[in-house]
Amino acid sequence: MNFDDYEELPGAKLSVTLFAGASAGIMEHIVMYPVDTVKTRMQSLSHTTNSITGVLREMIKQEGLFRPLRGATAVVIGAGPAHALYFSSYEFTKEKLAKLKINDNINYVISATSATIIHDAISNPTEVIKQRLQMYDSPYKSVMECARKVFHQEGFGAFYRSYTTQLVMNLPYQAIHFSMYEFFQEMLNKERRYSPMVHVVAGGAAGAAAAAFTTPLDVCKTLLNTQEEGVGTTKGLFEAIRKVYRVAGIGGFFKGLQARVLYQMPATAVCWSTYEFFKYLLYTNKRKTVSIASPVVAAPASPSLTFEDNKLSKPLHHFHAMNKEPTASVSPSHYPRELPAMSSVGLVYAHHTMHDVNPATTQLTDFTRTT
């Protein structure tokens, strides 16, 4: 089924993007969480790690089968509201800037930037807790214990110690991410229909490119969040940069690159496909509800629309809800497109149905009808 105004959904129904965004954020982080744990450990400056499988195998062997999942609760708590506002603010800003006729690429970058500032302000504390639970020899056993001890020992500021670094990393990350996603959408899905395969491919490619480009800043962010023992207290981005270079050289800025790309590529594919799915599903249900609740008035008899379905020809008559008689001066665009009928015939032809006003008769005319 093709809804021409599918892409206009966010501006019309904010609750849809809030729910879809929250669902997408939780799914994105939970599905690939064990790989995220491996990535955090590979970025450690006090441990030398060679491969993703080696880190994962050693972790399970020494600390148990479920060790890679420790800290996942923090992600659920933070990712839901963070991503709900993340997608909603992006869609809202993109829609408003589009009305100002701003260049599309500039629009995507500005929209992504505003979304990132809001997202990181919400997610940064849970990111600190998550990474401290993921690290080697973590002294914390649960999310609540970690949050309580960090607050008592280091103060509230510890939860935002890496916020500036997170923004410096995520602003280019999201600018690349959204721009690449929109680029692949434009290339593979010009009509912007709901297309699961396109959303998966575009989301995965966008996430991989953005992750690879911003890995050096992610290494610094991990050091700020974990305050790793053996390296000393790290207070800011520039101090983190100096320590990474001093301990591991240039190569240190790319620690965990493979794991980061491996995590982000399927994670963003899941995120975008989940978001687009709920966006499509909720909007479809909304349209069905409107079509059932709206009063309908039968239009004057008109020729039948003939179509072939198992070699049978059936008439298709459309009904139009009209509050008043149209006049010849009224623009056709002032009349909403017909909602798809609930019959199989209506579903097949819903995307072909277009209406106009016949100035001579002041009646609605179907371009798809045969004469």
Disulfide bonds with the S-S distance in Angstrom:
none
